[in-house]
Amino acid sequence: MGFHPHMYASVRGFDLVDPLCNLVFDQMTVDLWRVVAQEGARGRYVSMHPRIVLLLQGATLCLRQKDGPERRAAACFIPAGVELWGRVEAPGEMAHVDIHLDRRALRGLSDRAVALPEPILLPDLGPLAPLADLLARECRDPHRDPGHVERLAQLILLELLHHAAPPAPDPAPERQGWVAGVEAHVLNHLREKLSVDRLAQVAGMSRTSFNRRFREVLGKAPYQWVLEMRCAQAQRLMTKGLSLAEVADLCGFSDQAHFNRVFKSVTGQTPNLWMIGPEAGARGSNIQDSIS
């Protein structure tokens, strides 16, 4: 039985040119999409599985995470559960290859990729271009042995990781100091009450100084940041198949109703909608089924 990814998206301004072409393997699916992007075309995407997106023929998307900076990308590796917002800069025809991986397959290929908390975004395909073109041709008109094509897709992942720049050093040393210490404390004590006083103590500051420095460095209040940390961990746990009651308990919510309220306030969706996807309507069309 082939691998079928759970990929949800709300997209606007894209018209399908050709029917979807895809190749299905035991632990991987490769999709080829050809679309026409209208002026202002954009989308919001999340998958329960890690994936690679390769935009062909010089095309790029402007991508960002929620409230994060926007970056132009032609190739990206996106960890499971990471939500991205994207837009096109100019209308026109574009094609992209998406490689969806079972997490077990990813573990067998790269420990580094499994551990990545953030996407890798490359501004151009570079040496990946001929590999991406070859994979696209196989989607349109398969000629090679399936094992050969699987290995080609695996090679693309490894090459993408190889050509990705190492993380830039953080310009603020304190982010490697007190912020890292506070973050580690929060992740290790998510099931507990996390007061600002306690976080200030972990950071070695007074409550007043901590509140001020936290807003200066991270741009938000500690309380809001803790809620986002709880919800981010909840998303990771939900992708592993835990029940919502288990997730609520492990992430420090008083009960499932509390979890539902906070999760919706942070992500814009209830946990059920986030897991179910487009059937509930909040995310829009499932990009695996249609493009509008």
N, C-alpha and C positions, 0 to 999 in steps of 0.2 A: 504494500500500500504506500503510495507516494506521500511526500510531505506537503502539507497545505498550511501556509502561514496565516496568522490572525493579524491582518493589517487594516487599520481603520484610517479614514481621512475625510475631511470636509474640504472640497475643492470647488473653486469658482473660476469660470472663464477659460476652461480647457475643453476642446472638442476633439474627439477621437478620430484619427485619420484612417487607421487600419484596425482590424480586430486584434485583440491582445494575442501575442505569440508567447508561449511559455514552454519550458522544459521542466519536468517534475522528476525528482530523484528521491531516494529514501530519506535523506536528511537535508535536502536543499531544493529550492524552486528558483528558476531563473525566468524573469518576465521581460519582454520587450514591448515598450509603449511608444507609439507615434501619435503626437497630438499637435493641434494648433492652439497656441496660447493667444487669447485676446488681450487687449489693453487692460492692465490691472489684474491679470490672472494671478491667483494666489491659492494657498492651501494650508491646511493644518494636519499633521501626520503623526501617528504613533503606531508602533507594532509591538506585539508580544514577543517578537523574536528579533535577534540582531539582523541587520541587513546592510547591504552595500548599494549605493546608487551611483551610476555612472552616466553622465550626460554626454551625448555624442555630438560630434561635428562642431565643437567649439561652444556649445550651449552652456549656460550657467544658470543657477538659481541663487537668489539672495536668501540665506537661511539664518534663523535665530532660534534660540530657546526663549521661553517665556521671560519677558523683561530683560533679555540679554542683548548684547550688541549683534548687529547684522553682519554676516560675512558672505562673500560671494564664493560659490563652490561649484566645481564640475565633477568632483568625486568625493564621496563621503562614506565613512563607516559609522553606523548609528547603533549604539547598544540597545538591547531590549528595554522597552518601557520609556525610552527618551522621546519626549514630544517636541516636534519642530514646527515652526511656522516658516513658510516659504513664499516668495513672490518672484515673478519674472520682471526684468527691467525693460524688455521690449517685446512687443507681440511678434508672432511668427511661428513657424513649424519647428518642432523640436522632438528629439527621440531620446529615450533613456533606458538603460538596462538596470533592473533591480535584482539583486541576489539575496534571497531570504534563506537564513540558515537556522537549522535546529540548534539549540544551545549545546547539545551533546557534540555536534559536529564542530562547533566553534572551540569547545574545550580540547578536542583532538588536534586542532590546528594551531592554536596560539593562546598561551596563558596570558600574554599581554592583552590581547583583545578581550578576553573574558573579564579582566580586571578593570577595563576602561570605564570610568563613570560618565565621561563626556564624549560627544561625537568627535571624529576626526574629519576635518573639512579641507580639501585640497582645491586651490583656485583653478587648476587646470589638470587635464588627464596626464600630460607629460608622457612618460614611457608606458603608461597604462593604455594609451589610445589604441594601439594595434591589437592588444589583447581584448579590449572592450568591443572593438569592431568585429573581431573574429567571433566573439561570443554572441554578438547581435546577429551575425550571419547564420550561426548555428540555430538560433531561435527561429529565424525566418525559414530556413531550409536545412534541416539537420542532415549532415553527411558523416559525422564522426561517431566513433563508438561512444556510448553514454559515459563510460568511465573516463575517457579522454576529456569530455566536456566538463565533467565534475572536477577533474584535476585542473583544468583551465580556470574555472571559477575560483577554486582554492588558491591557485597561483595569484590571481588578481587580488584576493584578500591579503596575501602575504606581501605582495609588491606594494599595495597601498600602505600597509603598516610600515614597510621599509622606507618609503619615500616621505612619510609624514614627519614633519619637523618635531623634534622633542619639545615638550612643554617649555614655554619661555619662563625664565626665573621670575618669580613674583617681585615686582619692584618695591613692595612694602615688606621688609623683613618681619614686621610684626604679624603678618598673615601666616608666616611659618612658625610664629611663637604663640602668643596668647590666643589668636583666632583658631589655630590648629588644635590647641589644647581644649578650647571650649567646644569645638566641633566633635572632637574625640569623646569628650565627656557626654555630650548630648547623645551621640550614637550608642554609647555604652549604657545609657540610663533612660532610654526612650520610654520604658514602662513606668517610670517614676514621674512625680511632679518635678518640673524643672523651673524653679523660680529665678527671677532676675538676680536676686540676692546671691543665690548659689552660683550662678554663672559668673557673676562679678568676682566672687571668692575664688573660683577656678582661674579666672584671668588675673588675679592679684590686684584688683582695683576696687575702689569704692563703687557703690551703686551708681552714684551720679557720674563719675568719670567713665564707668563702663558703658552706661547708656549713651553718653556723648561720643566716645571713641567708636562704639559699635556702629552708630549711625554714620559717622564719618567714613569708616572703612568699608562697611557693607551696604550702606545706603538704605537701611530699614531698621525697624525696632527689633530688639531681641525676641520679643514675644512672637511677632509675625514670622521671624526667621525660624524659630523652633517649630511653629506649626507647619511651615514649608518642609522642614527636615522630617517631621513625622509623616507628612503626606508622601514625600519622595520615597521614604522607606516603605510605606504602605504600597506604593506602586510596584516596587521591586518584589515585595512579598506576594502580591496578587499575581504577578507574572509567573510565580513558582507554584501556583495552584492552591495556596492556602485559602481557607474560608474567610469570609469577611469578619466573622466573629473573632477568629484567631488573629487576623491582621489588626483589628481594633485593639485587642488585648496587648499584642506585642509592641504596638506603636504608642501605647500610653493613653488611649482614649478611654473615657470612663465607661462607655458602652457603645453599641453599634450605632445608635441614634446620634450620639455625639460625634462619632467618626464620620457619619454621613454628612452632618452639617458642616464640619470643618473641611472635609475633603472637597465639598462643593464650593465652599467659600474660596478655597485656594486654587482649585483647578477649573471651576466653572461647571463641573459635572458631579453627579453622585458616583460612588464606587461602582455600583451596578452598571450605570451607563458607560463608565470608563472601560469596564471589562467587556460589556456586550457590544458596544460600538454603535454602528449606524442604525440598527433596528429601532433604537429608542429615539432617534432623531436628533440628539444633541450634536453629534459629530458630523452630520450630513452624510453624503454618499460614501460607501465603502469603495476605495479606489480599486480594490480587487474585482469589484462587480461593475462599476460604471464610473464615467467621468462626466461632469456637467459644466 
